[in-house]
Amino acid sequence: MKIFLITNIDPSHPLKGGVERYVMSLGKWLRSRGIHVTLIGKGAEPEVRPDYFDEFVSVNPSGDIPNTQFVKMLSKHARKIRIPSDAILHAQRPDYLLPFLSRKNRKLCTLHGNPAEVIRSKKSMAVAALYRLIERRVIPKCDALVFVDSQTLSAYKRRFPKHASKFLKIPIGYDPSLFFPEDKKEARKKLRIPENRKVILFVGRFEPEKRIPKLIDVFLNLESRSAMLILIGSGRDEDLIRSIAGSRPSIKILPPQDSDALRLYYSAADVLALLSSHEGRPTVILEAMACGCPVVATPVGDIPEMVEHTKEGFVTDIPKAAHFIEMALEIPGSFRPFVLEKASLFTNDIVFSKLLDLYRSLSSMNEGKNSKKKPSRKSAQSLRRPSAGKPEKPLKNETPRATWQATQQQTSQQQTRPRTTQ
């Protein structure tokens, strides 16, 4: 089996957001199971990434480019990229598949939230409308679409009811070998964070939808004088964020960190704060909870499913965010057993195994397509005359989703089948 992962990331740079970590974790997990992985992305050839993919194809070696430019570069280089006919193309946005629609490969797309909403907030209504036109062309050509959150899945079912049979939800996960709880005192010692400080942490892209200026405003209105805010990431709002933060020693702004450093920050923090205007299913929430850190976040995307209010943190609108952050800072240890338990349900092994089942169903459809040859006269007669007592099995309308659901149902039945005692 060969998988081509298509997304606008540069693997030679520190990973900024959840989609990047999702793709790299998926590549690493697939390779550990002997599956050939090719990443189509951007940037220079990375020096050390052998665990994550077998091959890397860059459509723009010179540097960072926005999504619109990435799609243009994909279109420019698509014909030059050698892709075996039995390979599966797995993109992280529908428009990334646009240059490959003429290919006969099986096509899969994962949607991390609703791209049209993000485009409308960053660009304009006209650009968002153009993106929706591209979706209308691409989605009918996809063999399956995976949604990481329920809200986006429901929205696309309303927009594309004729293709809803190809839609399924597979949430994101995290790597428990990278994210696990460290001793808080030791973590703070390594990071040079005083033990008596209350630490509020943000990890992610510095983009408008993350509403980091509002988070800074909430932080500045806290009653606690011992609190400090650590912001980890980069993006278009970085200059604005630095100007608002000023030279305040209680606000620390850091560039994207690797997994080892993030684990220390999650373990050292008292609460992770995420006040986004829209999200899918944020990876940072799982990573933080896996390290024992509770969460205060807005009720967007799948966050209400990920964070049970008052149990694993607090789900709140911005006007009440300061109140709930104060509460989390007062009793951070009380959330620990609950966040660890919730995170354990979404490890990469659990999540990516479902995705692998989908790959296999797509691959089996490929094999069926490739094996279609003109039958001999004898074999044609045998196809027309089914064996007595064996009804014909209808093969029409077979979809990857149906095959995947059948596999999941069989697995569930095997797991729930009562054991007999002797």
C-alpha positions, 0 to 999 in steps of 0.5 A, a space after each residue: 500500500 502506498 499513501 501520498 499525503 498532500 498538505 501545505 507544510 514544511 517538514 524542515 521547520 518546527 510544526 506550528 499547528 494541529 494539522 501539521 502535527 496530525 500529518 507528521 504523526 500519521 506518516 510516522 504511524 503508517 511507516 511503523 506498520 510498513 506502509 510506504 508514505 510520500 509527503 507532498 508539501 513545501 520547503 527544502 528537503 529536510 535533513 532528518 525526517 526518515 521516521 515520518 515518510 519515505 519520500 518528500 516532494 516539494 512544490 516550492 523549495 524556496 519557502 513559506 507560501 499561503 494555501 492559494 499559492 500552494 494550490 497553484 504550485 501543486 497545479 504547476 507540478 502535478 503532472 511531473 509527480 510520479 504517482 503509482 496508479 494504485 496509490 491513495 491520495 490523501 489531502 488535508 483540504 479539498 482544494 489540494 486535490 484539485 490538480 489531481 482530479 484527472 488521476 485515476 487514484 483513489 482520493 481521500 480528504 480530511 477536513 480539520 474544521 470548516 475551511 470556508 469559514 477560515 477563508 472568509 475570516 482571513 480573506 473576503 467573501 469573494 475568495 470564500 465563494 471561489 473556494 466553495 466552487 472548488 469544493 463543489 468540483 472536488 468533493 464529488 470526485 473524492 472516494 471518501 471524506 473524513 471529518 475530525 469534528 461533528 459540527 463540520 460533518 453536519 455542515 457538509 451533510 447539509 451542503 452535499 446531501 448527495 455525497 453524504 454516504 462518503 462522509 465519516 468522522 474519525 477524530 484526531 489523536 495524539 502520540 503518547 510516546 511524546 505527550 505524557 505528564 512530567 513532574 511539574 516542579 522539574 518541568 518548571 525548573 528546566 523551563 526556569 519558571 518560578 514555582 510560585 507563579 500561576 501559568 496560563 498557556 496558549 499553543 497554536 498559530 497566531 492567527 485572527 481566529 485564535 483571538 489571542 489579543 482577547 486572551 491577553 485582555 482577559 489575562 490583564 483583567 485577572 485578579 491574580 497578581 502571580 499569574 503569567 501568560 505564555 504564548 507559543 506559536 507564530 503567524 500573521 498576528 504576531 506583530 499585533 500580539 507583541 505590540 499589545 503585550 508590550 514589555 510586560 514581564 508577565 507575558 512571554 511570547 515564544 516561537 513554535 517548540 518541538 514535542 519535547 519542549 511542548 511536553 514540558 510547557 504543558 506539564 508546567 502549566 496550570 491551565 491551557 487557554 483557547 478562546 478561538 472563534 472557530 475550531 475543528 477538534 484542536 490537537 493542543 487540547 489532547 496534548 495538554 490533557 495527556 500531560 495533565 493540564 486542564 483546559 479553558 476554551 470557547 464552545 466551538 467545534 468539538 471542544 464541548 465533546 473534548 472538555 467536559 465542563 467542570 470535570 476536565 476544565 471549563 467551556 465558556 464564552 469570552 465574557 466569563 473566561 476570566 472567571 473560569 481561568 481564575 477557578 482553574 488556577 485555584 484548583 489545577 490538581 483536581 482536574 488531573 485524573 479526569 484529563 488523563 483519562 479522557 486523553 487516553 481514549 484518543 491515542 494515535 493507535 486508536 484513531 489511526 487504526 480506523 483510518 488504516 481500515 479506510 485505506 484498506 477498503 479504498 485499496 481493495 476497491 482499487 484491486 477490484 477495479 484493476 482486476 476487471 478484464 474481459 472474461 472468457 466465455 466459460 467464466 462469463 457463463 459461470 457469472 450468469 449462472 449462480 450456484 444453486 442455494 447460494 444467492 448472489 451478493 449485490 455489489 452495487 452501491 458499495 462505498 468506502 464508508 459502507 466497507 469501513 462501517 462494516 469493519 468497525 461493526 465487526 470489530 465492535 461485535 468481537 470486542 463486546 461478545 461475551 466470553 464463556 467460562 469453563 
